[in-house]
Amino acid sequence: MGTSVWDYLAEYEEERDDILDAVDSVFRSGRLVLGDSVAGFESDFADHHGVRHCVGVDNGTNALVLALRALQVGPGDEVITVSNTAAPTVIAIDSVGATPVFVDVRPSDYLMDVGQVAAAITPRTKCLLPVHLYGQCVDMAPLEALAEAHGIPILEDVAQAHGATHHGRIAGSMGRAAAFSFYPTKVLGAYGDGGAVVTSDDKVEERLRRLRYYGMAERYYVVETPGHNSRLDEVHAEILRRKLRRLDSYLAGRRAVAQRYAEGLGDTELVLPRVADGNEHVYYLYVVRHPDRDRIIEELKARDIFLNVSYPWPVHTMTGFDHLGYATGSLPVTEALAKHIFSLPMYPSLDPSVQEKVIDALREVLR
Ligand SMILES: *Cc1c(COP(=O)(O)O)cnc(C)c1O
């Protein structure tokens, strides 16, 4: 079967009794949709972030879409974000009819270069959308200063950074709202799709609850603004609620894997992840850089080790976003990185002896 960047089977063996009990407890509860498990998870997840509200939704893409709509971002509006991200960040902006506006990323940590945001703001800018990519936070203080000065809300994309902190603040607690994904590979993952939006803004929360439920204020069954069905599933909510209690141990596991890579590869030509000032990294992905990326990936594949690239095509170069009009060369750091970055196996239950083989194989092909 070989070694890949992510695998959940060892974790499942370890947690199987609890996961099956979670499923059984929902099936026996008599309430299969929007019951106690969704409400309980929402309450726990809001508390975990020190915010007032959490609204569970069906996936991370829709968490972004509903958050944008709840922030009243729509056609004609501009949203400033990055092109070095998972495509759904940009798809969400596009699907509310708004226009994504890209700034480049920093060569040191591949995160939004906040210094470029001021020049990208126009009278149509209605949201700043930083992505806490790979597991660490964007430099928030200058972004918050701009948001404040221009009266523009920040929506954090926290799909890759559950539990990451930035100068002591937890990712998801810094914007007007924050969107999470619980896709299975994520730092906090369900056994299927899931997502959530957190916010301390009562108005935003009220809109979110309607938007995920056809547009109805739940008690009255009257559609005010037509919405969608974007409910978080009760089974996944119960699993997430239990896994949230283990989040710290998942983070410790990921950091131990990162530490072993640093020890095993620190003296090679690979450029290892750099933790930005004030950040505690949660290593959703362990992204390294080397000019011979494609050769390295091929040679590891021959040794049954399957690496990944996140992401090989910057979003602004994808044909589906041609209409945005970003020529090749317009985001030079993002474009250069895309040719050289790749990801090593990273998940909390990664066996140290398996990791040792990955390190040895890399040292061999880098010689
Ligand atoms: C995974 C991811 C999403 C989308 O989440 P889904 O649950 O897969 O819809 C959005 N943004 C980023 C940065 C992601 O990594």
The ligand as an ORCA input file, in Angstrom:
! r2SCAN-3c Opt
* xyz 0 1
  C     -10.272     22.148      3.010
  C     -10.308     23.613      2.774
  C     -11.495     24.303      2.459
  C     -12.783     23.603      2.105
  O     -13.277     22.736      3.024
  P     -14.249     21.519      2.563
  O     -14.753     20.987      3.853
  O     -13.414     20.542      1.815
  O     -15.330     22.110      1.728
  C     -11.456     25.687      2.386
  N     -10.316     26.367      2.590
  C      -9.140     25.750      2.846
  C      -7.924     26.572      3.071
  C      -9.101     24.355      2.935
  O      -7.929     23.746      3.194
*
